[in-house]
Amino acid sequence: MMQVDAPLPIRSIGDEVAYSDNAEDAVLEILTRVSDPSDGSDELAAEIGDWPTHYHCSPQRSNILRLFRIEPGTSVLEIGAGTGALTRYLAERGAVVTALEGTRARAESIAMRCRGMESVEVVCGDFKNFEPSDTFDIVLVVGVLEYAASDAGGRSAPSSFLDRVVACLKPRGVVILAIENQLGLKYLLGGKEDHLGRAWVGIEGYPGDHGVRTWGRHNLREMLSGSGLSAQRWFFPFPDYKTPSSIVSKAAYGVAEAPTLIDQFAAPPIIDYADPERPVRDDRAAHRVFLGEDIGPDVANSFLVAATRENGNLGAIVDPDTLLWHFGGNRRRDRRRVTTVSRTTDDGLWVRSRAVSPNPATSQDSWVSFHPDRDQPYVEGPNLEQAILDACRRGSSTGVGELLDLWWRHLVALERPFEGPLDRSHPFLSASTKATLEPNYLDVQPSNFIPTDDGLVFIDREWVAEPVVDADMVRLRALWYLARTLIMSGAPLPWPIETSVESLATQWMSRWKTAPETAMFTTLYSAEAVLQLEVSGGIPETLESALKIQGRMSRKNVLAGQILGRSASETDDLVGALQAAMGEARQYQHSLENRLDEAKSYTLNLEAQIDHQRQRGDQAEQHFQAAQSMISNLEHQASQAVGHIGRLEQELGEAAGHIEKVEETLSTVLEDVAHLQAIVRSKDSDIASLGHDLETGEISLTQTRSRLVEAETWRREFERHPLVRFYRRLRWWLPQ
């Protein structure tokens, strides 16, 4: 039994083919790492970062085969299988696939992408050495015939290569071939030839000996017929066969509505991921000129041909009544759908849409639901976006305004005043909403409206956001996308070259309402990022940042980007150095992976420690709860303390005023003290003088006392004198 996760075995049939786009190692690393390498894998789509990874990982790769009926058990030989993008698609539909790839590095990617699929055989080597044990129902030749005369193809003539291809077919088998058109619209408008990187080289007939080359429709048809494949059905992938978003049948170019129909579904007709310096041109206008002259098939960028022998039945492999297949852009797997336009019995056209893969029920948590089914008659006439582009080409800003007025009035007639409160909100509905539209009016871009005699017809209601949507938000969103389309289109615009996407949307919005402020664009970008996350996946911050950058973009920026692209194309040496650095980075990555394994072991130990710490954490949580209670008490006390501090601060303020008054009084007192000190010093002098006088007086007093003593002594002696005593007695007796 085969191990599901193990790569398939590879059978070698000789020397490898010398071909590489230098992305093989990176692609193999991606395919080894992802858990889901299936067709349309969201994991693979998330790895896209440049043109090589886009080519090898884009879910759009398999669109080139979606128009063909691949029944279970169909045997398929895929020549030049690359890294297995188409191999995986075929095997998932039950085909038994022999994937022949000339380069070992790419064969290893096929083996890894198709791991676990027993219906796939991987063969490595040159096609000229391949000897099949049986013939095949289908031989797939996608992006291979152009190398037939080069070293990568074994330098055989293209006719010899086709003869070997036909030899591998069952009698009623079919060759499915895809290749660039030598006279493709991209090349006619100055784009570089995909294989040689030079403009005009194919238009000039590939002068010199390049080996690699493509052909125009007439020559390619004759080459196929010359190898016995006379029964042919032609299809035209847009923008090319590598990652087609639309495929147009030859029959579609014959209907009366062809120019409008094909422009609607195949726009833009040119997207050149690998050439950033492609001239800015009005691709859609040029394409419509060729469509109007009935030479649209001759200038399509790529051809897709189903061819068989004269007795073959191509009706068994592709529906002859389907004129066009449209797959849209990069989306999440469960958000992809295919839209077809078919002929009806009354020569009318019918539009039908279905999910590409089974669509799971929308999550209850998702605010937007996907409704891919669509069955309705084709509404003839250009849509509003096409009409607006035509008005721009005429230089008529008035014409643009009139068409937008028609669109605005149509939506205003359908809006309803917002009657809150909100039971359920989403990015395009909030409490600030003033008017609403029905939930299936989320995407009201002018490209979804067709003017008719009875008014506008809304042709696509793919997205639904319950319960309603904000009328102003969805209108601003539609105007923003229209402005971006016009600025990126290359069509002549009746506005200054510096006009940005935001300013153009603002100018239009202000025709009917107050001009939106910057905050409204910020809200729009945030909401749109969430919507794009639902539709295409990605990182919300990155999506929002990209929308902001695009909002500031003007035609001047687009032209400046073209100039920068030319400068970048002249840095081949730098690219080589960067590639070498990438090789070193891969080695460093391997060392990091080893360290990661060590880190995983260390992580297991840490997890055990974490379990132990978790128990301690539970205990800490209990302590924390107690601490929270204590903190609450402390906060209450702190609150009281704050009030007390406030009162103290008030008292301190009053005290400060009192101190100021005291200081003023003290100053006065100090002056008085100084005055008193002067008086005291004067009194001290007086006291000293008085002291001297006192001392003198004391001496005099002493002398006086001495004299008084002497006088007292004399008096006593006098009184004791007999005469005195006699006199006193005598005076007593004398009459008064």
C-alpha positions in Angstrom: 0.0 0.0 0.0 1.2 3.5 -0.8 2.0 5.8 2.1 -0.4 8.8 1.9 2.2 11.3 3.0 5.1 9.9 0.9 5.9 11.3 -2.5 5.1 9.2 -5.6 7.9 7.3 -7.2 9.5 8.8 -10.3 10.3 6.7 -13.3 13.3 8.0 -15.3 13.5 7.6 -19.1 16.9 9.1 -19.8 18.6 12.5 -19.5 16.8 15.5 -18.1 15.8 18.5 -20.1 17.7 21.6 -19.4 15.0 24.0 -18.3 14.4 25.9 -15.1 12.7 29.1 -13.9 14.8 29.0 -10.6 11.7 28.5 -8.5 11.8 24.7 -8.4 13.5 24.4 -4.9 11.1 26.9 -3.4 8.0 25.2 -4.9 9.1 21.8 -3.7 9.7 23.2 -0.2 6.2 24.7 -0.2 4.6 21.5 -1.5 6.5 19.4 1.2 5.4 21.7 4.0 1.7 22.3 3.3 -0.8 19.8 4.6 -3.2 20.4 1.7 -1.6 20.3 -1.8 -4.9 19.7 -3.6 -6.3 21.7 -6.5 -7.4 25.1 -5.4 -5.7 24.7 -1.9 -6.1 27.8 0.2 -2.8 26.8 1.9 -1.0 27.0 -1.5 -2.7 30.2 -2.4 -1.4 31.7 0.8 2.2 31.0 -0.3 1.9 33.3 -3.3 4.4 36.1 -3.1 5.8 36.7 -6.6 5.2 35.7 -10.2 6.9 32.2 -10.0 4.9 31.2 -6.9 1.7 32.7 -8.4 2.3 30.5 -11.5 2.9 27.3 -9.5 0.4 27.8 -6.6 -2.5 29.8 -8.0 -5.9 28.1 -7.8 -6.6 29.7 -11.2 -4.1 27.3 -13.0 -6.7 24.6 -13.4 -9.3 26.9 -14.9 -7.8 26.1 -18.2 -9.3 22.6 -18.0 -12.6 23.3 -16.3 -14.6 23.6 -19.5 -13.6 20.0 -20.5 -15.5 16.9 -19.4 -13.0 14.6 -17.6 -14.8 11.3 -16.9 -13.4 8.9 -14.2 -11.0 6.5 -15.8 -10.0 8.8 -18.6 -6.4 8.2 -19.5 -4.3 11.3 -19.9 -0.7 11.9 -20.9 0.4 15.3 -19.7 3.5 16.4 -21.6 5.6 19.0 -19.7 3.6 18.6 -16.5 5.7 21.3 -14.6 5.2 21.1 -10.9 1.9 19.2 -11.2 -0.8 21.8 -10.9 -2.9 20.4 -13.7 -1.9 16.8 -12.9 -3.5 17.1 -9.5 -6.7 18.6 -11.0 -7.0 15.7 -13.5 -6.4 13.0 -10.9 -9.0 14.5 -8.5 -11.5 14.1 -11.3 -10.8 10.5 -11.6 -8.4 10.6 -14.6 -5.5 8.1 -14.8 -2.6 10.5 -15.5 0.9 9.9 -16.8 2.8 13.1 -15.9 5.8 13.5 -18.1 8.2 16.2 -17.0 11.7 16.8 -18.4 13.3 18.3 -15.3 14.0 16.2 -12.2 13.4 19.1 -9.8 9.9 19.6 -11.2 9.1 15.9 -11.3 9.8 15.8 -7.6 7.2 18.6 -7.1 4.7 16.5 -9.0 5.5 13.5 -6.9 5.0 15.6 -3.7 1.9 17.4 -4.9 0.2 14.2 -5.9 1.3 12.1 -2.9 -1.1 9.3 -2.1 -2.8 9.4 -5.5 -2.3 6.0 -7.1 -3.8 7.1 -10.4 -0.8 9.3 -11.2 2.5 8.0 -12.7 5.4 10.5 -12.7 7.9 10.1 -15.5 11.1 12.2 -15.8 12.9 12.6 -19.1 12.7 13.9 -22.7 9.4 13.3 -24.6 11.4 11.8 -27.5 12.5 9.0 -25.2 9.0 8.3 -24.0 7.6 4.9 -25.2 4.0 4.5 -24.0 2.7 1.0 -23.3 -0.7 2.2 -24.5 -2.4 5.2 -26.2 -4.3 7.8 -24.3 -7.8 9.4 -24.4 -6.3 12.9 -23.9 -2.8 14.2 -24.5 -2.3 17.5 -22.7 0.2 20.0 -24.2 0.1 23.2 -22.1 2.9 25.7 -22.5 5.1 23.1 -24.3 4.9 23.4 -28.1 6.8 26.7 -28.1 9.9 25.0 -26.8 9.9 22.2 -29.4 12.7 23.7 -31.5 14.8 24.8 -28.4 17.3 22.9 -26.3 14.5 22.5 -23.7 12.4 20.7 -26.2 15.1 18.6 -27.8 15.5 20.8 -30.9 13.0 18.9 -33.0 10.7 20.6 -35.5 7.3 21.5 -34.1 5.7 19.4 -36.7 7.7 16.3 -35.6 6.8 17.0 -32.0 3.1 17.1 -32.9 3.4 13.9 -34.9 4.8 12.2 -31.8 1.9 13.7 -29.8 -0.7 12.3 -32.2 1.0 8.9 -32.1 0.2 8.7 -28.4 -3.6 9.2 -29.0 -6.3 6.7 -29.2 -8.2 6.7 -32.5 -10.8 9.1 -31.1 -8.5 10.7 -28.6 -8.2 14.5 -28.1 -5.1 16.8 -27.9 -5.7 19.8 -25.6 -3.1 22.4 -26.4 -2.5 25.8 -24.9 0.0 28.4 -26.0 0.6 32.2 -26.3 -0.4 33.9 -29.5 2.4 35.4 -31.6 0.1 38.3 -32.5 -1.6 38.7 -29.1 -3.0 41.9 -27.9 -0.4 42.3 -25.2 2.4 42.0 -27.7 0.6 44.4 -30.2 0.4 47.0 -27.4 4.1 46.8 -26.7 4.3 44.1 -24.0 7.4 41.9 -23.8 7.3 38.4 -25.4 6.8 36.0 -22.5 9.8 33.7 -23.3 12.4 36.1 -24.7 11.6 39.2 -22.6 11.7 41.5 -25.6 8.9 43.7 -27.1 8.0 43.2 -30.7 10.2 40.2 -31.3 7.3 37.9 -32.1 5.5 40.6 -34.1 8.7 40.9 -36.2 8.7 37.2 -36.9 11.4 36.1 -34.3 14.4 37.3 -36.2 17.5 35.2 -35.4 17.7 31.7 -34.0 15.9 31.8 -30.7 14.5 28.3 -30.6 11.6 29.3 -28.5 8.7 30.8 -30.5 4.9 30.9 -30.8 2.5 31.2 -33.8 -0.5 33.1 -34.9 -3.9 31.4 -35.2 -3.7 30.6 -38.9 -0.3 29.0 -38.8 -1.1 27.0 -35.6 -4.3 25.7 -37.2 -2.4 24.5 -40.2 0.3 22.9 -38.1 -2.3 20.9 -36.2 -4.1 19.9 -39.4 -0.8 18.8 -40.9 -0.3 16.4 -38.0 -3.8 14.8 -38.6 -5.7 16.9 -36.1 -8.2 18.4 -38.6 -11.2 18.6 -36.2 -10.5 21.6 -34.0 -12.4 23.7 -31.4 -10.8 27.0 -30.5 -11.0 28.8 -27.2 -9.3 32.0 -26.0 -8.3 32.3 -22.3 -8.1 35.8 -20.7 -5.8 37.3 -19.6 -3.8 34.2 -20.7 -3.7 30.4 -20.5 -1.5 30.4 -17.4 -4.0 31.7 -14.9 -7.2 32.3 -16.8 -10.1 34.1 -15.2 -12.2 33.8 -18.4 -12.3 31.5 -21.4 -14.1 32.5 -24.6 -15.1 30.1 -27.3 -14.7 30.9 -31.0 -18.5 30.8 -31.3 -18.9 33.6 -28.9 -17.2 36.0 -31.3 -20.0 35.4 -33.8 -22.9 36.6 -31.7 -24.3 40.0 -32.3 -23.4 41.2 -28.7 -19.8 39.9 -29.0 -17.9 43.2 -28.4 -20.0 44.0 -25.3 -20.3 40.4 -24.0 -16.6 39.6 -24.3 -15.5 43.0 -22.8 -17.8 42.4 -19.8 -16.4 38.9 -19.0 -12.8 39.2 -20.2 -11.9 42.5 -18.7 -9.2 43.4 -18.2 -7.9 41.6 -21.3 -4.3 42.0 -20.2 -2.7 41.3 -16.8 1.0 40.9 -17.0 2.2 39.6 -13.6 5.8 39.0 -14.9 6.3 42.4 -16.5 6.0 45.4 -14.2 7.1 47.8 -17.0 4.3 47.1 -19.5 3.2 50.4 -21.0 0.0 51.8 -19.5 -2.6 51.6 -22.3 -6.4 51.4 -22.6 -6.4 47.7 -23.2 -10.2 47.3 -23.1 -10.6 50.1 -25.8 -8.1 48.5 -28.1 -9.6 45.1 -27.6 -13.0 46.4 -28.5 -11.7 47.8 -31.7 -10.4 44.4 -32.7 -13.7 42.8 -31.6 -15.6 45.3 -33.7 -13.5 44.5 -36.7 -14.2 40.7 -36.2 -10.6 39.9 -35.7 -10.8 39.4 -31.9 -9.8 35.7 -32.0 -6.7 36.6 -34.0 -5.4 38.9 -31.4 -6.3 37.0 -28.2 -3.3 36.7 -25.9 -3.5 32.9 -25.8 -5.0 30.0 -27.6 -6.6 26.9 -26.1 -7.4 24.2 -28.7 -9.1 20.9 -28.5 -8.1 18.9 -31.6 -8.7 15.4 -32.8 -8.7 13.3 -35.9 -11.4 13.8 -38.5 -13.5 11.0 -37.0 -13.2 12.3 -33.4 -16.1 13.7 -31.4 -15.2 17.0 -29.6 -18.8 17.4 -28.5 -18.2 14.7 -25.9 -15.5 16.6 -24.2 -16.8 20.2 -24.3 -20.4 21.6 -24.5 -20.8 23.1 -28.0 -23.6 25.5 -26.8 -21.5 27.1 -24.1 -19.9 30.3 -25.4 -18.0 31.6 -22.4 -16.7 30.5 -19.0 -15.9 33.1 -16.3 -14.1 32.1 -13.0 -13.3 35.4 -11.4 -10.2 36.2 -9.5 -8.3 34.6 -6.6 -10.8 33.5 -3.9 -11.0 31.0 -1.0 -11.9 27.6 -2.3 -15.4 27.7 -0.8 -16.0 31.2 -2.4 -15.2 30.3 -6.0 -17.8 29.9 -8.7 -18.0 29.5 -12.5 -20.3 31.6 -14.6 -21.2 30.4 -18.1 -23.0 32.0 -21.0 -24.8 29.6 -23.3 -27.0 29.7 -26.4 -30.7 28.9 -26.0 -33.0 27.3 -28.5 -34.4 30.7 -29.5 -30.9 32.1 -30.3 -30.9 34.0 -27.0 -28.2 33.8 -24.4 -28.5 32.4 -20.9 -26.3 33.1 -17.9 -25.7 30.4 -15.2 -23.5 30.4 -12.2 -22.5 27.6 -9.9 -20.0 27.0 -7.1 -16.7 25.5 -8.4 -16.6 23.1 -5.5 -19.2 22.0 -3.0 -20.1 25.1 -0.9 -20.2 24.3 2.8 -23.0 25.9 4.9 -22.1 29.4 5.9 -20.9 29.5 9.5 -23.3 31.0 12.0 -20.5 33.3 13.0 -20.1 34.7 9.5 -21.8 38.0 8.8 -21.8 37.5 5.0 -23.2 34.6 3.0 -22.2 33.3 -0.4 -24.9 32.7 -3.0 -23.2 31.5 -6.2 -26.2 30.2 -8.0 -27.5 32.4 -10.8 -29.9 31.5 -13.7 -31.2 34.2 -15.9 -31.4 35.5 -19.4 -28.4 37.5 -20.6 -29.4 41.2 -20.4 -28.1 42.8 -23.6 -26.2 46.0 -23.6 -23.2 47.5 -21.9 -23.2 47.7 -18.1 -22.8 51.0 -16.4 -19.1 50.6 -15.9 -18.6 50.1 -19.7 -20.8 53.1 -20.4 -18.8 55.2 -17.9 -15.5 54.1 -19.6 -16.9 55.2 -23.0 -17.8 58.6 -21.5 -14.3 59.0 -20.2 -12.9 58.1 -23.6 -15.0 60.9 -25.0 -13.6 63.3 -22.4 -17.1 63.8 -21.0 -17.1 64.2 -17.2 -20.8 65.4 -17.7 -21.6 62.0 -19.3 -20.0 60.2 -16.4 -22.0 62.3 -13.9 -25.3 61.6 -15.7 -24.7 57.8 -15.7 -23.8 57.9 -12.0 -27.0 60.0 -11.3 -29.0 57.2 -12.9 -27.3 54.7 -10.7 -27.7 56.8 -7.6 -31.4 57.5 -8.1 -32.0 53.8 -8.7 -30.5 53.0 -5.3 -32.1 55.9 -3.4 -35.5 54.7 -4.6 -34.8 51.3 -2.9 -33.4 52.6 0.4 -35.3 52.6 3.6 -34.8 54.7 6.7 -32.9 52.9 9.4 -35.2 51.7 12.2 -32.9 50.7 15.1 -32.0 49.3 17.5 -29.6 46.7 16.0 -30.4 43.1 16.6 -27.4 42.2 14.5 -24.6 44.4 13.1 -21.7 43.8 10.7 -19.0 45.9 9.1 -21.4 47.4 6.6 -24.1 48.2 9.2 -23.7 50.1 12.5 -25.6 52.2 14.9 -24.6 55.4 12.9 -26.5 54.0 9.8 -29.2 56.4 8.6 -30.6 54.6 5.5 -30.4 50.9 4.5 -30.7 48.7 1.4 -31.7 45.0 1.2 -29.0 42.6 2.4 -28.3 41.4 -1.2 -27.2 44.9 -2.2 -23.8 44.7 -0.6 -22.0 44.8 -4.0 -23.6 47.6 -6.0 -20.7 48.4 -8.3 -21.8 49.9 -11.6 -20.5 46.8 -13.4 -23.4 44.9 -11.9 -26.1 47.2 -13.4 -27.4 47.1 -17.0 -29.4 50.1 -18.3 -32.5 49.0 -20.1 -35.7 50.7 -21.4 -37.3 49.8 -18.1 -34.5 51.2 -15.9 -31.4 49.6 -14.4 -31.3 45.8 -14.0 -29.2 44.5 -11.0 -27.6 41.3 -12.5 -25.5 39.8 -9.7 -26.5 39.4 -6.1 -23.7 37.0 -5.0 -23.1 38.3 -1.5 -25.7 38.8 1.2 -25.2 40.6 4.5 -28.2 40.2 6.9 -30.2 41.9 8.1 -29.6 45.0 5.9 -26.6 47.1 4.6 -25.8 50.7 5.1 -26.8 52.5 1.9 -24.1 55.2 2.1 -21.4 52.7 2.9 -22.1 50.3 0.0 -22.5 53.3 -2.4 -19.1 54.7 -1.3 -17.6 51.3 -1.7 -18.9 51.0 -5.3 -17.7 54.5 -6.2 -14.3 53.7 -4.7 -13.9 50.6 -6.8 -15.1 52.4 -9.9 -12.5 55.1 -9.4 -9.8 52.5 -8.9 -10.9 50.8 -12.1 -10.8 54.0 -14.1 -7.4 55.1 -12.8 -5.9 51.7 -13.4 -7.5 51.2 -16.8 -5.4 53.4 -18.9 -8.5 55.0 -20.4 -8.2 58.8 -20.9 -9.8 60.5 -17.9 -11.5 64.0 -17.9 -9.8 64.8 -14.6 -6.3 66.0 -13.6 -3.6 63.3 -13.6 -3.1 63.8 -9.9 -6.7 62.9 -9.1 -6.6 60.0 -6.6 -9.0 57.2 -6.1 -10.3 58.8 -2.8 -10.6 62.2 -4.3 -12.5 61.0 -7.3 -14.9 59.0 -5.2 -15.3 62.0 -2.9 -16.0 64.2 -5.9 -18.7 61.9 -7.1 -20.3 61.4 -3.6 -20.5 65.1 -3.1 -22.8 65.3 -6.1 -25.6 64.0 -3.9 -24.5 64.2 -0.3 -22.0 65.9 2.0 -18.5 64.9 0.8 -17.2 61.9 2.9 -14.6 62.7 5.5 -11.4 60.9 6.0 -12.9 58.9 8.8 -15.5 57.5 6.5 -12.8 56.1 4.2 -11.0 54.7 7.2 -14.3 52.9 8.2 -14.7 51.7 4.6 -11.2 50.2 4.5 -11.7 48.4 7.8 -15.0 47.0 6.6 -13.7 46.1 3.2 -10.7 44.3 4.7 -13.1 42.1 6.7 -15.1 41.4 3.6 -12.0 40.5 1.6 -10.9 38.2 4.4 -14.2 36.3 4.0 -13.9 36.2 0.2 -10.2 35.7 -0.5 -8.5 35.2 2.8 -5.4 37.0 4.0 -4.4 39.2 6.9 -6.8 42.0 7.8 -4.1 44.5 8.6 -2.3 43.8 5.3 -5.6 44.0 3.4 -6.5 47.3 5.0 -3.0 48.8 4.4 -3.2 47.8 0.7 -6.7 49.5 0.4 -5.3 52.7 1.9 -2.4 52.7 -0.5 -4.8 52.1 -3.4 -7.0 54.9 -2.2 -4.1 57.4 -2.5 -3.2 56.1 -6.0 -3.6 58.4 -9.0 -2.9 58.0 -12.7 0.4 59.9 -12.0 1.3 57.1 -9.5 0.5 54.4 -12.1 2.8 56.1 -14.6 5.5 56.5 -12.0 5.2 52.8 -11.2 5.8 52.0 -14.8 9.0 54.1 -14.8 10.1 52.3 -11.6 9.4 49.0 -13.3 11.7 49.9 -16.2 14.5 50.8 -13.7 13.9 47.5 -12.0 14.3 45.6 -15.2 17.8 46.9 -15.6 19.1 45.3 -12.4 19.8 41.7 -13.6 23.1 41.6 -11.6 21.2 42.6 -8.5 18.7 39.9 -9.1 21.4 37.3 -9.5 23.0 38.4 -6.2 19.6 38.2 -4.6 19.0 34.7 -5.9 22.4 33.7 -4.5 21.4 35.3 -1.2 18.1 33.3 -1.3 20.2 30.1 -1.7 22.1 31.0 1.4 18.9 31.9 3.1 17.5 28.5 2.3 20.5 26.9 3.9 20.0 29.1 6.9 16.4 28.1 6.9 17.4 24.4 7.1 19.6 25.1 10.1 16.7 27.0 11.6 14.5 24.0 11.0 17.0 21.8 12.9 17.0 24.3 15.7 13.2 24.3 15.5 13.2 20.5 16.1 15.4 21.1 19.2 13.0 23.8 20.3 10.1 21.5 19.9 11.8 19.0 22.3 12.5 21.8 24.7 8.9 22.9 24.3 7.7 19.5 25.5 9.8 19.9 28.7 8.5 23.4 29.1 4.9 22.2 28.8 5.5 19.8 31.6 6.8 22.6 33.7 3.9 24.7 32.6 1.5 22.1 34.0 3.3 22.3 37.3 3.3 26.1 37.1 -0.4 26.0 36.3 -1.1 24.3 39.6 1.0 26.9 41.4 -0.9 29.5 39.3 -4.2 28.2 40.7 -2.9 28.8 44.2 -1.6 32.1 43.2 -5.1 32.9 41.8 -6.6 32.3 45.3 -4.0 34.6 46.8 -4.7 37.0 44.1 -8.4 37.0 45.0 -7.6 37.7 48.6 -5.2 40.4 47.6 -7.9 42.0 45.4 -10.2 42.1 48.5 -7.4 43.7 50.5 -6.7 46.1 47.7 -10.4 47.1 47.6 -10.2 48.0 51.3 -7.0 49.9 50.8 -8.5 51.7 47.9 -11.4 52.7 50.2 -9.0 53.9 52.8 -7.0 55.7 50.2 -10.1 57.4 49.0 -10.8 58.7 52.5 -7.1 59.7 52.9 -7.4 61.6 49.7 -10.3 63.6 51.1 -8.4 64.2 54.4 -5.4 65.3 52.4 -7.6 67.7 50.5 -8.9 69.3 53.7 -5.3 69.5 55.0 -4.2 71.2 51.8 -7.0 73.7 52.3 -5.9 74.4 55.9 -2.3 74.5 54.8 -3.4 77.2 52.2 -5.1 79.2 54.9 -2.0 78.7 57.2 0.2 79.9 54.4 -1.9 83.1 54.2 -1.7 83.6 58.0 2.0 83.0 58.0 2.4 85.7 55.3 0.5 88.1 57.5 2.6 87.1 60.5 5.7 87.6 58.4 4.6 91.1 57.5 3.8 91.8 61.3 7.2 90.4 62.2 8.9 92.6 59.8 7.2 95.6 61.4 8.1 94.3 64.9 11.7 93.9 63.8 11.8 97.5 62.7 10.3 98.5 66.1 12.9 96.3 67.9 15.7 98.0 66.0 14.3 101.4 67.0 13.9 100.2 70.6 17.4 98.8 70.5 18.6 102.3 69.5 16.6 103.8 72.4 18.0 101.2 74.7 21.5 102.0 73.7 20.7 105.7 74.4 19.2 104.9 77.8 22.2 102.7 78.5 24.4 105.7 78.0 22.1 107.8 80.2 22.1 105.0 82.8 25.9 104.9 82.7 26.0 108.7 83.3 23.4 108.3 86.1 25.5 105.5 87.5 28.5 107.8 87.6 26.4 110.5 89.2 25.0 108.0 91.7 28.5 106.9 92.6 29.3 110.6 93.2 26.0 111.0 95.1 26.8 108.0 97.2 30.2 109.4 98.2 28.5 112.7 99.1 25.8 110.8 101.0 28.4 108.9 102.9 30.1 112.2 103.8 26.7 113.7 104.7 25.9 110.7 106.9 29.2 111.0 108.6 28.4 114.7 109.2 24.9 113.7 110.4 26.3 111.2 112.8 28.7 113.9 114.1 25.8 116.3 114.3 23.6 113.8 116.1 26.4 113.2 118.5 26.7 116.9 119.1 23.0 117.3 119.5 22.8 114.6 122.1 25.6 116.1 123.9 23.9 119.5 123.6 20.6 118.2 125.1 22.4 116.6 127.9 24.0 120.0 128.7 22.6 121.3 132.1 21.7 124.7 130.8 19.6 123.2 128.0 17.8 121.0 130.4 17.1 124.0 132.7 15.8 126.0 129.8 13.3 123.3 128.8 11.9 123.1 132.3 11.7 126.8 132.6 9.7 127.1 129.3 7.2 124.5 130.6 6.3 126.7 133.5 6.2 130.0 131.8 2.8 131.3 130.7 1.8 130.7 127.0 
